[in-house]
């Protein structure tokens, strides 16, 4: 029991009513769609579903609905890595090429290690696939071969670059060690012992009962709307973002971590941090968002799964965390209406770079503007808005009238993302 837990106020009907009052208006405005689960002292005290698993057929979400958990998959991959290390089947200092012959080195001939992969410091791009390639089945070997062809972006260990492709390499190494598909490894090593009875590592092709379809908050006929996420086969994210699960599955995962039944130090590492503060994990992919949070001092677990990428989702998380920590909730910011702009789309389309060196692509799809996979729209003649995140931005233009930078607008100032092509 965490220090101070016995003095923590119990979750009651008043708290439940406040959460209902927060979420139901967002549900009615088509801004939130998913499941919220709250547990205190290892007991579920609130679990409700909102919105639709399929918006076109108006099939409601239920507490049994399965959602893509995005990068929470990496937590599961990390659990397996730690198990294999304890069993002396794997070592963090092992070179990747010990398992994958011909794996690339940096220009200075430094070879990446398992530790580099695990800590996102191997020099591998976040994604190595095109949107077209992501619509078909790709094996872990296919992803490894693409990395071999593309090479590393920097000397391993010299800096950090978040890499989903790097975790797919980890999944491939696990397959080589265990001599079985990664999905089967997860089933045996994580899902079954953690009692995650509905979880599966499943790409898009196989039928998966009770799976929610993925959606984005976007525009249709210049109005804010729920729109379909692109068709993807999530096999290109094996080990990194390919798992589907229910909210109860993630609750059982947290309980297994607390009870140390998965042979991993993740929960002990969590306990070393400030128990009075929220700690959590986040996953996002192709219309899905997943949050798994704990507040050790008050014994709370908070799980939010959604199939609608919307500015409301992270705000719901923020407000519930405030409420459970006995802090005042604040107003949820609703997306502004779509306005017109005279800026020529062709003058802003291109590639830009953020302060971590990652490439940001601005493109036009059927007359709509996208930043990576996120649609954005004008809210005045100069300013644009991303409705899945609430981010505001504008463009800086050179003397020739072509955009040479994105200006990202933040509450504490502006960030310049220069153009690179």
C-alpha positions in Angstrom: 0.0 0.0 0.0 1.4 3.4 -1.0 2.1 5.9 1.8 -0.9 7.9 2.6 -3.3 5.5 0.8 -5.4 4.7 3.8 -6.2 8.4 4.3 -7.3 8.9 0.6 -11.0 9.8 0.2 -13.1 7.1 -1.4 -14.5 7.6 -4.8 -18.2 8.3 -4.4 -21.4 9.1 -6.3 -20.6 12.8 -6.3 -17.3 12.1 -8.1 -19.1 9.8 -10.6 -21.7 12.5 -11.3 -19.0 15.1 -11.9 -17.4 12.8 -14.5 -20.7 12.2 -16.2 -21.3 16.0 -16.3 -17.9 16.5 -17.9 -18.1 13.8 -20.5 -21.8 13.5 -21.6 -21.9 17.0 -23.2 -18.8 16.1 -25.2 -20.4 12.9 -26.2 -23.5 14.7 -27.4 -21.3 17.1 -29.4 -19.6 14.2 -31.1 -16.3 15.1 -29.5 -15.7 12.0 -27.3 -16.1 8.3 -28.0 -14.7 5.5 -25.9 -14.6 3.9 -22.4 -13.5 5.4 -19.1 -12.5 3.0 -16.2 -11.4 4.2 -12.8 -10.2 1.8 -10.0 -9.3 2.6 -6.4 -7.5 0.2 -4.1 -7.7 -2.5 -6.9 -11.5 -2.2 -7.2 -13.3 -0.8 -10.3 -15.4 2.1 -9.0 -16.4 3.7 -12.4 -16.7 2.2 -15.9 -18.8 3.7 -18.6 -18.9 3.8 -22.4 -19.7 6.7 -24.7 -20.1 7.3 -28.4 -20.0 4.6 -31.1 -17.8 1.7 -32.0 -19.1 2.2 -35.6 -20.4 5.7 -36.3 -21.9 4.9 -39.7 -24.0 2.0 -38.3 -24.5 3.8 -35.0 -23.2 0.7 -33.0 -22.5 2.0 -29.5 -19.3 1.4 -27.6 -19.7 -0.9 -24.6 -17.4 -1.8 -21.8 -16.5 -4.9 -23.8 -15.4 -2.9 -26.9 -11.8 -3.5 -28.0 -9.7 -0.5 -29.0 -6.2 -0.1 -30.5 -3.9 0.8 -27.6 -1.2 2.3 -29.8 2.1 2.8 -28.1 1.0 1.1 -24.9 2.0 -1.9 -27.0 5.6 -0.8 -26.3 5.0 -1.4 -22.6 4.1 -5.0 -23.3 7.2 -5.4 -25.5 9.3 -4.0 -22.7 7.8 -6.5 -20.3 8.9 -9.4 -22.6 12.4 -7.9 -23.0 12.8 -7.6 -19.2 11.6 -11.2 -18.8 14.1 -12.5 -21.3 16.9 -10.5 -19.6 16.1 -12.1 -16.2 16.1 -15.5 -17.9 19.5 -14.7 -19.4 18.2 -15.2 -22.9 19.0 -11.6 -23.8 21.4 -8.9 -22.7 21.0 -5.1 -23.0 24.5 -4.9 -24.3 24.0 -7.4 -27.0 24.5 -6.0 -30.5 21.5 -6.2 -32.7 23.6 -7.9 -35.4 24.0 -10.8 -33.0 20.4 -11.7 -33.9 19.9 -9.9 -37.2 22.8 -10.4 -39.6 23.7 -7.3 -41.6 21.9 -4.8 -39.4 23.2 -1.3 -40.3 25.8 0.6 -38.3 26.3 4.3 -38.2 28.7 6.1 -40.5 31.3 5.9 -37.8 30.8 2.2 -37.7 29.1 2.1 -34.3 26.8 -0.8 -34.0 23.5 -0.4 -32.1 22.6 -2.5 -29.1 19.4 -3.9 -27.6 19.7 -1.1 -25.0 19.8 1.5 -27.8 16.6 0.0 -29.3 14.9 -0.1 -25.8 15.7 3.5 -25.1 14.9 4.9 -28.6 18.6 5.7 -29.2 19.5 3.3 -32.0 19.3 5.9 -34.8 16.2 4.3 -36.5 13.5 6.5 -37.9 10.1 6.6 -36.1 8.5 5.0 -39.2 10.1 3.5 -42.2 7.0 2.8 -44.2 4.9 4.9 -46.7 1.1 5.3 -46.2 0.6 3.0 -49.1 2.7 0.3 -47.6 0.9 0.6 -44.3 -2.4 -0.6 -46.0 -1.0 -4.2 -46.5 0.4 -6.9 -44.3 4.0 -6.4 -43.4 6.0 -8.9 -41.3 8.6 -7.9 -38.7 11.2 -9.1 -41.2 9.8 -6.7 -43.8 10.3 -3.8 -41.4 13.8 -5.0 -40.6 14.7 -5.1 -44.3 13.4 -1.6 -44.8 15.6 -0.4 -42.0 18.6 -2.2 -43.6 17.8 -0.4 -46.9 17.4 3.0 -45.3 20.3 2.9 -42.8 20.6 4.7 -39.5 19.9 8.4 -39.0 22.6 9.1 -36.5 25.3 7.5 -34.4 23.7 5.0 -31.9 23.6 6.5 -28.4 24.3 10.0 -29.5 20.7 11.2 -29.1 17.2 10.0 -28.7 14.6 9.7 -31.4 11.3 8.0 -30.6 11.0 5.0 -32.9 8.1 2.7 -33.4 10.2 0.9 -36.1 12.9 0.3 -33.5 10.4 -1.5 -31.3 9.3 -3.7 -34.2 13.0 -4.7 -34.5 12.8 -5.6 -30.8 9.7 -7.7 -31.6 11.7 -9.5 -34.4 14.5 -10.2 -32.0 12.0 -11.7 -29.5 10.6 -13.9 -32.3 14.1 -15.1 -33.1 14.9 -15.9 -29.4 11.5 -17.6 -28.7 11.2 -19.2 -32.1 7.5 -18.2 -32.4 5.4 -15.3 -33.7 5.4 -12.2 -31.5 1.6 -12.4 -31.0 2.0 -15.9 -29.5 4.8 -14.7 -27.2 2.6 -11.9 -25.9 -0.3 -14.3 -25.4 1.9 -16.7 -23.3 4.1 -14.2 -21.5 1.7 -11.2 -20.9 -2.0 -11.7 -21.8 -2.5 -15.0 -20.1 -0.7 -14.4 -16.8 -2.1 -10.9 -16.5 -5.7 -12.2 -17.2 -6.0 -9.9 -20.3 -8.6 -12.3 -21.7 -9.8 -10.0 -24.6 -6.4 -8.6 -25.6 -4.8 -9.6 -28.9 -1.9 -8.6 -31.2 -4.1 -8.3 -34.3 -3.5 -6.5 -37.6 -6.5 -5.2 -39.4 -7.2 -8.2 -41.7 -8.5 -10.8 -39.3 -12.0 -10.3 -37.9 -11.9 -9.3 -34.3 -15.2 -9.4 -32.4 -16.2 -6.2 -30.6 -13.5 -4.1 -32.3 -14.1 -0.4 -32.6 -13.4 1.3 -35.8 -11.0 4.3 -35.7 -12.0 7.9 -36.4 -10.6 11.4 -36.4 -12.2 14.7 -35.7 -12.0 16.5 -39.0 -14.0 18.4 -41.5 -16.7 17.6 -44.0 -18.3 20.3 -46.2 -16.5 22.9 -44.1 -18.1 21.7 -40.9 -16.4 19.9 -38.0 -17.2 16.2 -38.3 -16.3 12.7 -37.3 -14.4 11.2 -40.2 -13.0 7.8 -40.9 -9.3 7.1 -40.1 -7.3 5.9 -43.1 -7.4 2.2 -43.9 -4.3 0.6 -42.3 -3.1 -2.9 -41.5 -1.3 -2.4 -38.2 1.1 -5.2 -38.8 3.7 -2.6 -39.6 3.5 -1.7 -35.9 4.0 -5.1 -34.4 5.7 -4.6 -31.0 5.1 -0.9 -31.2 1.3 -0.3 -31.7 -0.5 -3.3 -32.9 -2.4 -4.5 -29.8 -6.2 -4.3 -29.3 -7.7 -4.5 -25.8 -10.6 -3.5 -23.5 -10.3 -1.1 -20.6 -10.6 -4.1 -18.2 -7.7 -5.7 -19.9 -5.5 -2.7 -19.1 -6.9 -2.7 -15.5 -5.8 -6.3 -15.2 -2.4 -5.4 -16.6 -1.9 -2.8 -14.0 -2.9 -5.2 -11.2 -0.5 -7.8 -12.5 2.3 -5.2 -12.5 1.4 -4.2 -8.9 1.5 -7.9 -7.8 4.8 -8.5 -9.7 3.3 -11.5 -11.4 4.9 -10.5 -14.8 8.5 -10.7 -13.6 9.2 -7.1 -14.6 10.5 -4.0 -12.5 8.1 -1.6 -14.2 5.9 -1.1 -11.1 8.9 -0.9 -8.7 10.3 1.9 -11.0 6.9 3.6 -10.8 7.0 3.5 -7.0 10.4 5.2 -6.9 8.8 8.4 -8.3 6.6 10.8 -6.4 3.5 8.9 -5.3 1.6 12.1 -4.9 1.8 12.7 -8.7 0.1 11.1 -11.6 2.2 8.7 -13.7 1.1 7.2 -16.9 1.5 5.8 -20.4 0.0 7.0 -23.6 -0.7 5.4 -27.0 -2.1 6.8 -30.2 -2.5 5.3 -33.7 -4.9 5.7 -36.6 -7.9 7.1 -34.8 -7.3 5.4 -31.4 -6.0 6.9 -28.2 -5.2 5.1 -25.0 -4.2 6.3 -21.5 -3.2 4.2 -18.6 -2.5 6.3 -15.4 -1.8 5.7 -11.8 -1.9 7.9 -8.7 -0.1 5.7 -6.1 -0.8 7.9 -3.0 -4.6 7.6 -3.5 -4.7 4.2 -4.9 -6.2 5.3 -8.2 -5.9 3.8 -11.7 -7.4 5.6 -14.6 -7.8 4.1 -18.1 -9.3 5.9 -21.1 -9.7 4.2 -24.4 -11.1 6.0 -27.4 -11.7 5.4 -31.1 -12.1 9.2 -31.9 -8.9 11.2 -32.0 -10.2 14.5 -30.7 -9.1 17.6 -28.8 -11.6 16.6 -26.1 -9.8 13.3 -25.2 -6.7 14.6 -23.5 -8.8 17.3 -21.8 -11.1 14.6 -20.3 -8.0 12.8 -19.0 -6.6 16.1 -17.5 -9.9 16.9 -15.8 -10.5 13.5 -14.3 -6.9 13.5 -13.0 -7.6 16.8 -11.3 -10.8 15.6 -9.8 -9.3 12.4 -8.4 -6.5 14.4 -7.0 -9.0 16.7 -5.2 -8.1 19.7 -7.4 -10.6 22.0 -9.2 -11.5 21.1 -12.7 -11.2 23.7 -15.4 -13.2 24.4 -18.6 -12.8 22.1 -21.6 -11.8 24.1 -24.6 -14.1 23.3 -27.6 -12.7 23.4 -31.2 -13.4 26.7 -33.0 -15.5 26.8 -36.2 -14.0 26.4 -39.6 -13.3 29.7 -41.4 -12.0 30.6 -44.9 -8.5 31.5 -45.8 -7.0 33.1 -48.9 -3.6 31.3 -48.5 -2.7 29.2 -51.5 -2.2 25.6 -50.3 0.6 24.9 -52.8 2.7 27.5 -51.0 2.7 25.7 -47.7 2.9 22.1 -48.8 6.3 20.6 -48.0 8.5 19.2 -45.3 9.5 21.0 -42.1 11.6 20.0 -39.2 10.9 20.2 -35.4 13.4 20.8 -32.7 14.1 17.1 -32.3 15.0 16.7 -35.9 11.9 14.9 -37.0 10.4 15.7 -40.3 6.9 17.2 -40.3 5.0 16.8 -43.6 2.3 19.3 -44.8 0.2 17.9 -47.6 -3.1 18.3 -49.4 -5.5 15.4 -49.7 -8.6 16.0 -51.7 -8.6 19.7 -50.9 -8.0 19.2 -47.2 -4.7 20.1 -45.4 -2.9 17.6 -43.3 0.1 17.8 -40.9 1.3 14.2 -41.0 -2.0 12.3 -40.6 -3.8 15.1 -38.7 -6.1 17.3 -40.6 -6.0 21.1 -39.9 -8.2 23.9 -40.9 -8.3 27.7 -40.9 -9.8 29.6 -38.0 -8.9 33.0 -39.5 -7.0 34.1 -42.6 -3.6 33.4 -41.0 -4.2 30.8 -38.2 -4.9 27.1 -38.5 -6.2 24.6 -35.9 -5.6 20.8 -35.5 -8.9 19.5 -34.1 -7.4 16.2 -32.7 -4.9 18.0 -30.5 -6.0 21.7 -30.2 -2.7 22.9 -31.6 -2.7 26.3 -33.3 -0.2 27.2 -36.0 0.5 29.6 -38.8 3.0 29.9 -41.6 5.9 32.3 -42.2 6.4 33.3 -45.8 9.6 34.4 -47.6 9.9 37.3 -50.1 8.8 34.9 -52.9 5.5 34.2 -51.1 6.4 30.6 -50.3 6.2 29.3 -46.7 9.6 28.8 -45.1 8.5 27.8 -41.6 5.6 26.7 -39.5 5.0 28.9 -36.4 3.5 26.7 -33.7 1.6 28.8 -31.2 1.8 27.8 -27.6 0.6 29.4 -24.4 4.2 30.3 -23.4 5.3 31.6 -26.8 5.9 30.5 -30.4 8.1 27.7 -31.8 9.6 27.9 -35.3 9.7 24.7 -37.4 11.9 25.6 -40.5 11.2 24.2 -44.0 13.7 21.7 -45.2 12.8 21.3 -48.9 
